[in-house]
Amino acid sequence: MYNKNKGFEYEKIAKKYLRYNNYKILEVNFISKFGEIDIIAEKNDRLHFIEVKGRINAK
């Protein structure tokens, strides 16, 4: 459960960053037969498929 909560927090940070940089969030946690995409966003008529990763310590 800890990892899922951390993942949610990292996604929240990523969405905030994207919105600040004028990306339009189209979909979050999109699931298809090929797998899951954390965030689908659009900027300047281009689609961006974003996988969010996080790390506890910076090594």
N, CA, C and O atoms as CSV, one atom per row, in Angstrom:
chain,resi,resn,atom,element,x,y,z
A,1,MET,N,N,0.816,-1.193,0.000
A,1,MET,CA,C,0.000,0.000,0.000
A,1,MET,C,C,0.865,1.264,0.000
A,1,MET,O,O,0.502,2.274,-0.604
A,2,TYR,N,N,1.994,1.197,0.674
A,2,TYR,CA,C,2.896,2.347,0.742
A,2,TYR,C,C,3.312,2.786,-0.658
A,2,TYR,O,O,3.282,3.977,-0.967
A,3,ASN,N,N,3.700,1.834,-1.507
A,3,ASN,CA,C,4.159,2.167,-2.856
A,3,ASN,C,C,3.051,2.797,-3.687
A,3,ASN,O,O,3.302,3.715,-4.467
A,4,LYS,N,N,1.835,2.310,-3.524
A,4,LYS,CA,C,0.709,2.861,-4.272
A,4,LYS,C,C,0.458,4.313,-3.858
A,4,LYS,O,O,0.199,5.166,-4.707
A,5,ASN,N,N,0.533,4.592,-2.554
A,5,ASN,CA,C,0.355,5.967,-2.072
A,5,ASN,C,C,1.458,6.876,-2.582
A,5,ASN,O,O,1.194,8.010,-2.983
A,6,LYS,N,N,2.695,6.385,-2.570
A,6,LYS,CA,C,3.827,7.175,-3.081
A,6,LYS,C,C,3.640,7.438,-4.572
A,6,LYS,O,O,3.880,8.549,-5.045
A,7,GLY,N,N,3.212,6.419,-5.307
A,7,GLY,CA,C,2.968,6.577,-6.738
A,7,GLY,C,C,1.936,7.654,-7.010
A,7,GLY,O,O,2.093,8.459,-7.928
A,8,PHE,N,N,0.882,7.668,-6.213
A,8,PHE,CA,C,-0.153,8.687,-6.342
A,8,PHE,C,C,0.435,10.078,-6.107
A,8,PHE,O,O,0.113,11.019,-6.832
A,9,GLU,N,N,1.286,10.208,-5.107
A,9,GLU,CA,C,1.908,11.504,-4.811
A,9,GLU,C,C,2.806,11.958,-5.958
A,9,GLU,O,O,2.790,13.131,-6.332
A,10,TYR,N,N,3.593,11.031,-6.522
A,10,TYR,CA,C,4.467,11.386,-7.646
A,10,TYR,C,C,3.642,11.806,-8.862
A,10,TYR,O,O,4.017,12.737,-9.574
A,11,GLU,N,N,2.527,11.127,-9.102
A,11,GLU,CA,C,1.659,11.503,-10.216
A,11,GLU,C,C,1.071,12.895,-9.991
A,11,GLU,O,O,0.937,13.672,-10.936
A,12,LYS,N,N,0.726,13.207,-8.761
A,12,LYS,CA,C,0.196,14.528,-8.425
A,12,LYS,C,C,1.233,15.611,-8.733
A,12,LYS,O,O,0.902,16.658,-9.289
A,13,ILE,N,N,2.479,15.351,-8.369
A,13,ILE,CA,C,3.573,16.299,-8.642
A,13,ILE,C,C,3.768,16.456,-10.150
A,13,ILE,O,O,3.949,17.569,-10.645
A,14,ALA,N,N,3.730,15.341,-10.874
A,14,ALA,CA,C,3.910,15.380,-12.328
A,14,ALA,C,C,2.792,16.178,-12.991
A,14,ALA,O,O,3.056,16.980,-13.887
A,15,LYS,N,N,1.558,15.971,-12.568
A,15,LYS,CA,C,0.431,16.706,-13.146
A,15,LYS,C,C,0.550,18.201,-12.864
A,15,LYS,O,O,0.255,19.022,-13.733
A,16,LYS,N,N,0.976,18.553,-11.670
A,16,LYS,CA,C,1.164,19.967,-11.321
A,16,LYS,C,C,2.231,20.598,-12.221
A,16,LYS,O,O,2.054,21.709,-12.722
A,17,TYR,N,N,3.340,19.879,-12.421
A,17,TYR,CA,C,4.422,20.352,-13.290
A,17,TYR,C,C,3.919,20.548,-14.726
A,17,TYR,O,O,4.203,21.562,-15.363
A,18,LEU,N,N,3.173,19.564,-15.217
A,18,LEU,CA,C,2.676,19.642,-16.592
A,18,LEU,C,C,1.717,20.816,-16.770
A,18,LEU,O,O,1.816,21.557,-17.748
A,19,ARG,N,N,0.805,20.986,-15.840
A,19,ARG,CA,C,-0.140,22.111,-15.934
A,19,ARG,C,C,0.601,23.452,-15.880
A,19,ARG,O,O,0.273,24.377,-16.622
A,20,TYR,N,N,1.588,23.548,-15.008
A,20,TYR,CA,C,2.384,24.772,-14.889
A,20,TYR,C,C,3.069,25.101,-16.218
A,20,TYR,O,O,3.260,26.269,-16.555
A,21,ASN,N,N,3.434,24.056,-16.966
A,21,ASN,CA,C,4.116,24.229,-18.251
A,21,ASN,C,C,3.158,24.142,-19.432
A,21,ASN,O,O,3.559,23.813,-20.549
A,22,ASN,N,N,1.885,24.443,-19.171
A,22,ASN,CA,C,0.855,24.592,-20.208
A,22,ASN,C,C,0.521,23.323,-20.982
A,22,ASN,O,O,0.144,23.391,-22.152
A,23,TYR,N,N,0.655,22.176,-20.342
A,23,TYR,CA,C,0.171,20.935,-20.924
A,23,TYR,C,C,-1.284,20.765,-20.525
A,23,TYR,O,O,-1.678,21.132,-19.418
A,24,LYS,N,N,-2.072,20.214,-21.420
A,24,LYS,CA,C,-3.460,19.894,-21.101
A,24,LYS,C,C,-3.519,18.401,-20.769
A,24,LYS,O,O,-3.190,17.565,-21.610
A,25,ILE,N,N,-3.936,18.068,-19.553
A,25,ILE,CA,C,-4.042,16.672,-19.125
A,25,ILE,C,C,-5.306,16.097,-19.749
A,25,ILE,O,O,-6.409,16.573,-19.476
A,26,LEU,N,N,-5.150,15.078,-20.585
A,26,LEU,CA,C,-6.294,14.469,-21.249
A,26,LEU,C,C,-6.804,13.232,-20.525
A,26,LEU,O,O,-8.007,12.974,-20.483
A,27,GLU,N,N,-5.880,12.475,-19.959
A,27,GLU,CA,C,-6.247,11.199,-19.337
A,27,GLU,C,C,-5.218,10.854,-18.270
A,27,GLU,O,O,-4.035,11.161,-18.416
A,28,VAL,N,N,-5.672,10.214,-17.200
A,28,VAL,CA,C,-4.793,9.765,-16.121
A,28,VAL,C,C,-5.075,8.292,-15.866
A,28,VAL,O,O,-6.232,7.874,-15.805
A,29,ASN,N,N,-4.010,7.506,-15.716
A,29,ASN,CA,C,-4.116,6.060,-15.475
A,29,ASN,C,C,-4.960,5.367,-16.539
A,29,ASN,O,O,-5.868,4.593,-16.237
A,30,PHE,N,N,-4.634,5.667,-17.782
A,30,PHE,CA,C,-5.332,5.080,-18.925
A,30,PHE,C,C,-4.920,3.624,-19.078
A,30,PHE,O,O,-3.731,3.306,-19.098
A,31,ILE,N,N,-5.903,2.743,-19.186
A,31,ILE,CA,C,-5.623,1.308,-19.318
A,31,ILE,C,C,-6.125,0.827,-20.673
A,31,ILE,O,O,-7.273,1.065,-21.047
A,32,SER,N,N,-5.237,0.139,-21.405
A,32,SER,CA,C,-5.607,-0.484,-22.673
A,32,SER,C,C,-5.172,-1.941,-22.631
A,32,SER,O,O,-4.640,-2.408,-21.624
A,33,LYS,N,N,-5.398,-2.653,-23.721
A,33,LYS,CA,C,-4.976,-4.058,-23.762
A,33,LYS,C,C,-3.452,-4.193,-23.761
A,33,LYS,O,O,-2.925,-5.284,-23.541
A,34,PHE,N,N,-2.743,-3.086,-24.006
A,34,PHE,CA,C,-1.283,-3.115,-24.035
A,34,PHE,C,C,-0.652,-2.757,-22.690
A,34,PHE,O,O,0.538,-2.999,-22.484
A,35,GLY,N,N,-1.431,-2.186,-21.780
A,35,GLY,CA,C,-0.912,-1.811,-20.468
A,35,GLY,C,C,-1.491,-0.494,-20.002
A,35,GLY,O,O,-2.518,-0.037,-20.505
A,36,GLU,N,N,-0.817,0.118,-19.027
A,36,GLU,CA,C,-1.298,1.369,-18.439
A,36,GLU,C,C,-0.361,2.520,-18.789
A,36,GLU,O,O,0.859,2.361,-18.822
A,37,ILE,N,N,-0.955,3.675,-19.047
A,37,ILE,CA,C,-0.207,4.908,-19.257
A,37,ILE,C,C,-0.591,5.835,-18.115
A,37,ILE,O,O,-1.775,6.092,-17.898
A,38,ASP,N,N,0.395,6.340,-17.385
A,38,ASP,CA,C,0.101,7.167,-16.215
A,38,ASP,C,C,-0.609,8.465,-16.588
A,38,ASP,O,O,-1.639,8.806,-16.006
A,39,ILE,N,N,-0.055,9.181,-17.555
A,39,ILE,CA,C,-0.645,10.466,-17.948
A,39,ILE,C,C,-0.565,10.610,-19.465
A,39,ILE,O,O,0.472,10.346,-20.075
A,40,ILE,N,N,-1.672,11.030,-20.057
A,40,ILE,CA,C,-1.677,11.429,-21.463
A,40,ILE,C,C,-1.963,12.924,-21.462
A,40,ILE,O,O,-2.971,13.378,-20.921
A,41,ALA,N,N,-1.059,13.682,-22.079
A,41,ALA,CA,C,-1.188,15.141,-22.084
A,41,ALA,C,C,-0.967,15.668,-23.499
A,41,ALA,O,O,-0.400,14.987,-24.354
A,42,GLU,N,N,-1.426,16.895,-23.722
A,42,GLU,CA,C,-1.280,17.524,-25.028
A,42,GLU,C,C,-0.690,18.915,-24.855
A,42,GLU,O,O,-1.034,19.654,-23.933
A,43,LYS,N,N,0.208,19.244,-25.772
A,43,LYS,CA,C,0.763,20.603,-25.833
A,43,LYS,C,C,1.181,20.868,-27.271
A,43,LYS,O,O,1.823,20.029,-27.902
A,44,ASN,N,N,0.819,22.023,-27.781
A,44,ASN,CA,C,1.169,22.421,-29.153
A,44,ASN,C,C,0.753,21.363,-30.168
A,44,ASN,O,O,1.527,21.023,-31.063
A,45,ASP,N,N,-0.462,20.845,-30.035
A,45,ASP,CA,C,-1.028,19.843,-30.951
A,45,ASP,C,C,-0.240,18.539,-30.997
A,45,ASP,O,O,-0.312,17.806,-31.984
A,46,ARG,N,N,0.507,18.243,-29.943
A,46,ARG,CA,C,1.242,16.971,-29.848
A,46,ARG,C,C,0.790,16.222,-28.610
A,46,ARG,O,O,0.580,16.813,-27.551
A,47,LEU,N,N,0.644,14.911,-28.756
A,47,LEU,CA,C,0.299,14.066,-27.619
A,47,LEU,C,C,1.568,13.593,-26.925
A,47,LEU,O,O,2.562,13.283,-27.582
A,48,HIS,N,N,1.533,13.539,-25.610
A,48,HIS,CA,C,2.656,13.063,-24.810
A,48,HIS,C,C,2.143,11.953,-23.904
A,48,HIS,O,O,1.161,12.131,-23.183
A,49,PHE,N,N,2.816,10.810,-23.946
A,49,PHE,CA,C,2.468,9.665,-23.113
A,49,PHE,C,C,3.524,9.575,-22.021
A,49,PHE,O,O,4.700,9.353,-22.306
A,50,ILE,N,N,3.106,9.748,-20.774
A,50,ILE,CA,C,4.053,9.953,-19.682
A,50,ILE,C,C,3.959,8.829,-18.665
A,50,ILE,O,O,2.881,8.521,-18.155
A,51,GLU,N,N,5.095,8.225,-18.379
A,51,GLU,CA,C,5.231,7.222,-17.321
A,51,GLU,C,C,5.907,7.915,-16.146
A,51,GLU,O,O,7.019,8.427,-16.280
A,52,VAL,N,N,5.248,7.933,-15.008
A,52,VAL,CA,C,5.771,8.624,-13.827
A,52,VAL,C,C,6.595,7.650,-12.997
A,52,VAL,O,O,6.138,6.558,-12.659
A,53,LYS,N,N,7.807,8.061,-12.677
A,53,LYS,CA,C,8.700,7.271,-11.819
A,53,LYS,C,C,9.120,8.137,-10.644
A,53,LYS,O,O,9.234,9.356,-10.772
A,54,GLY,N,N,9.344,7.517,-9.522
A,54,GLY,CA,C,9.795,8.260,-8.354
A,54,GLY,C,C,10.861,7.477,-7.622
A,54,GLY,O,O,10.987,6.262,-7.781
A,55,ARG,N,N,11.612,8.178,-6.833
A,55,ARG,CA,C,12.669,7.517,-6.074
A,55,ARG,C,C,12.721,8.144,-4.688
A,55,ARG,O,O,12.529,9.349,-4.524
A,56,ILE,N,N,12.978,7.316,-3.715
A,56,ILE,CA,C,12.993,7.784,-2.328
A,56,ILE,C,C,14.279,8.529,-2.012
A,56,ILE,O,O,14.239,9.596,-1.399
A,57,ASN,N,N,15.418,7.984,-2.419
A,57,ASN,CA,C,16.690,8.669,-2.158
A,57,ASN,C,C,17.377,8.965,-3.482
A,57,ASN,O,O,17.251,8.197,-4.436
A,58,ALA,N,N,18.091,10.056,-3.543
A,58,ALA,CA,C,18.759,10.484,-4.771
A,58,ALA,C,C,20.203,10.014,-4.745
A,58,ALA,O,O,21.053,10.650,-4.122
A,59,LYS,N,N,20.485,8.914,-5.411
A,59,LYS,CA,C,21.854,8.395,-5.511
A,59,LYS,C,C,22.400,8.615,-6.886
A,59,LYS,O,O,23.541,8.245,-7.163
